[in-house]
Amino acid sequence: MFNLPNVLTFGRILMIPVYVGFFSTPTASRSIAAAAVFGLAAFTDLLDGYIARQRAQVTRIGRLFDPIADKCLVIAGLVLLVQFQRVAAWLAIMLIVRELAMTGVRAAAASQGLVIAAGTLGKYKVVCQMTAIILLTLEGALSLSIFPIITLHQAGTVALYAALAFSLISAGQYMRDAWNELVKQGGTA
């Protein structure tokens, strides 16, 4: 249970209140600290899965808590960004509802003994979400632009819209795959 990938996953969960603490009063220095904590937490998401596969340390508890940690991190970021009017509420709601709905679909599939791996588009969604949240957390803290004309807010917003597109398409693919697996196994849907 306490292998390195699981420790990284639980560490990511513990970083959420640190991110929230820094970003709850978004001065320039606190926003930079919050973005750094969020970025470190996002990096542990990549690292824990890689280490678990390389060392053959994939565990049930890791499979359970890794997506929970990711969703909690993203939801915390989105809620705070809405609070500080850096993300439209409807956009955050769409992303959060998709995450919760897919958690339900995964739980239903698991109750039938199905484990359906995340697809490539789902991974792109995560990268876009994490990138967007970091950029939008830094908005106002740094006065730099990406290229000469794109602000951090614009770049973060574009990344969030890309995350929404990947999110909706990957959700459809995942539900199709889950349905096909249920039908193949003769289960009830």
Secondary structure, 3 states (H helix, E strand, C coil): CCCHHHHHHHHHHHHHHHHHHHHCCCCHHHHHHHHHHHHHHHHHHHHHHHHHHHCCCCCHHHHHHHHHHHHHHHHHHHHHHHHCCCCCHHHHHHHHHHHHHHHHHHHHHHHCCCCCCCCHHHHHHHHHHHHHHHHHHHECCECCEECCCEEHHHHHHHHHHHHHHHHHHHHHHHHHHHHHHHHHCCCCC
